[in-house]
Amino acid sequence: MRQPLIELVEQPYLKTRLPVFHIGDTVDVLCRIVEGDKERVQVFNGVVIARRGAGINESFTVRRIVANEGVERKFLIHSPNVVNVKIRRRGKVRRAKLFYLRHRIGKARKVRELRVHKREAQEAELAGSAA
Amino acid sequence: MIPALLGTKIGMTQVVDERGAAEPVTVVKAGPCVVLRVRSKETDGYDAVQLGYGELKPHRSTKPMIGHAAQAGTSPKRVIREVRLSESTAVSRGDVLTVEQFAEGTVGYVDVTGISKGKGFAGVMKRHGFGGKGASHGVERKHRSAGGIGGSATGGTGRSVKKGKRMAGHMGHVRRTISGLRVVKVDSDNDLLVIHGSVPGPNGSVVLVRRSKKRMG
């Protein structure tokens, strides 16, 4: 399905180093926001509930609760407006899509934390911050 | 400059514009096209150029076609189209046209002509955007039907259906032009045009890209 000529067009728009994160992780998405001629970075904090697509079309969905109301935001992973994705907490999940979180209320919303060895965590941190 | 080029629709993707927003684009491999013949007011009654695009093995072609191409000093072409010009242009037989004539700054907008995707025999809701009928409230077996097609008073004589009444039938696979599409990028190394938005036809189909008649700049 992938056309070499299309990839040629997409190439300059792809990021060379992608942030490393997984489904279920609680992340801070640093997004660039342009207001008039000013530019600033806003943080969107939440749980990664889905990741889809490939290449320049790849996107991920982050869900958070604001004032007791669920808010979801989709980001194109290759978008220059997504400056970085920092992992706050890693999640232990068994699905690729966490849409079931939408129906959960209160404490049940929580994703079980994935406990990792200190060394592994440091390595992941390094990989993440390099992106 | 001839503001036209034959090409192949490669497919769609997205790129990022200067604001960082994703922009839908179609990639078209356009040209190189050879001018096989120049038509002029004096000899033919109108101004046009005949463009040839795509290689064709001589043994798959006919002798007349090989001869015709040889007059332009080239091999037989797979696709041949004539493009009308508003006035005679300095171009001669055998000239090769590439995407460079659409290079940034010269042509901002283009019209793209192609054969749209065939949809087969389509009902009125898909083909003409009719509303259909209710899913409920006693409607039986006619949820996607067109409704009335005329009464005793229509068509002048009565008891007939007006000509041109929109009904179900074959949809798509017709020549369509989408006008005023912005040229996002020109890649002359690979003969690629990156055009904003969609273009008629399936991937791999032949399209004609012309400088826009309506939108200049």
Contacts between the chains, C-beta under 8 A, distances in Angstrom:
chain1	res1	chain2	res2	distance
A	3	B	10	5.6
A	3	B	11	5.3
A	3	B	27	7.7
A	3	B	203	7.7
A	5	B	10	5.0
A	5	B	27	6.1
A	5	B	29	6.4
A	5	B	190	6.8
A	5	B	192	6.5
A	6	B	10	6.0
A	6	B	11	5.3
A	6	B	13	5.1
A	6	B	27	5.4
A	8	B	187	7.5
A	8	B	190	6.2
A	8	B	192	7.2
A	9	B	13	6.2
A	9	B	15	6.9
A	9	B	25	7.5
A	9	B	27	5.3
A	9	B	185	7.4
A	9	B	187	7.4
A	9	B	192	6.6
A	9	B	194	5.7
A	10	B	13	5.6
A	10	B	15	7.3
A	13	B	15	5.3
A	13	B	16	5.2
A	32	B	20	6.8
A	34	B	19	6.9
A	34	B	20	7.3
A	56	B	13	6.4
A	56	B	14	6.1
A	56	B	15	7.7
A	57	B	13	7.6
A	57	B	14	6.9
A	76	B	22	5.9
A	78	B	16	7.8
A	79	B	16	6.6
A	79	B	20	6.3
A	79	B	22	6.8
A	80	B	16	6.0
A	80	B	20	4.8
A	81	B	20	4.4
